Amino acid sequence: MTARRLRTAVHWTAVTTLALLFAQWGPFDGWQATATTTVIAAGVGLIGLATAPHPGART
């Protein structure tokens, strides 16, 4: 694993963790909390995939 991939993985893990911790402070409980957490995790994951360096991509 290259240093760049490791930094990217650590960065997006930290961003996702912080977003999920932030969601815990919201006024939601039950299914609303589950939905909020799911949406945040999916959104951060998609942003991470979109911005991660891809092999063979133009620079």
Steps between C-alpha positions, in 0.01 A plus 500: 500500500640837405529788742241695301241223528570465870455875557177494299365205700591661833354834394162363392479273802549804723247708304239224521562448871467871575181528293346203680598641840345832401178318405482354850452851641188551286151505647408171332428159644381166370462465124583866439841457661563187294398677179715805581803283575449297182468808280810660652708184462385448140561863408849509646579165342390617156698822531803296605464270200458791263805688624734204557783463252425233241762288324543606140317828545629812330678745725 
